Amino acid sequence: MKLVLFGATGMVGSRIATEASARGHQVTAVSRSGQSPVPGVTTAVADISDRARVAELAAGADAVASACAPPRDGANPQAPFLVMNQSLVEGVRAAGVRRLVVVGGAGSLEVAPGQALADQPGFPEDYLPEALAQRDVLTYLRTLDDEGLDWTYVSPAPEIAPGERTGRFRIGGDQLLTEDHHAGRISAEDYAVAFVDELEKDAHPRARMSVAY
């Protein structure tokens, strides 16, 4: 598979690049710095806000993935992050690529029908703007009526951090996967395994999936 990965140098993006490359996929790792997250991948410089550059890089790819995070400059990230993802979608469409898989957030996962984790009392205030920005992207993707764009939004467990690659985890949908009645966790390495599995299998077209232990 020829994969173009935006946001390839972050904690999650670098592990997706590593996992995909180790499976023999041809990875173009795209970031604003142009640095290589793993030996052996092609690198490129771009920002997903530049839809023409997205289209240029995505042309001829089998799939596009985004591990881009909301801006962390102290301002409210909701509007800028939504615009970034709209540009990404427009660029992918312009390139004629059907498959788009996006690293999502956990805050929009449901703790009960219609009740998102981010809306619950006690949700950490420091993480709320980013959680809402991520939720806006999922809402936007769900409005797309273009059957030619096969997107998947992959939510991690609320706790995600560098760790071990075990290859053992649970896959869910919109509901929060708990662990011993507590909010779940996942290593960034195992999240990357699930993410690349989805790229290969296309098991959740035009839907959100979640990953947790």
C-alpha positions, 0 to 999 in steps of 0.5 A: 500500500502507498500511504501518505501520512500527515502529522508523521513526527508526533507521538502517535504519527511516528508510531503509525509510520513505524508500524506501516513501514515495518509491514512493508507499506510505502510510507510518505511521512509528511510534517511541517519539519520534514524530519523522518520519524523512522529510517526508510520512509520518504519525507515531505514538508506540508501543512494540511491547511494547504489543500493544494499541497495535500492534493499534490502529495496524495496523488497516486496514493492508496490511502491518506492518514492524518495524525495531526493534533489541534493547535497548541498555541494557547488559543481556542483550537476548535475553529482552526482545527476544523478548517485544517481538516476541511482542507485535508478532506478537500485535498484528498478529494482533489487527488482522487484518493478514496481512503482517509483514516484520521487519528481522533480523540477520546472525549467524544466517546459515549459513556451512555447513549448521547452522553459524551465523555467530554461533557461529564463533570470532572473532565479535565479542563486543560484537555477540554478545548482539544477534546471539543476540537476533535469532536468537531472533526468527527461531526464534520466527517459525518456530514460528508455525503460524498460516497467516494470518500471512505473515511474512518475516525479512530479514537484511542482510549482516554489514556494513551502514552508510549509503551509496549507493542503487544498486539492485543487490544479491543476494538469498539465503536462510539462507546467508551471501552472501560477497563475494570470500571475505569476509563481505558488506556492504550499504548501508542504502539498498540494504537498504531497496530490497530490504526494500520490494521484498519488501513489494510482491512477497511473494516469501519468505512464511514464510521468511528472506531475506538481502541483500548485494552 
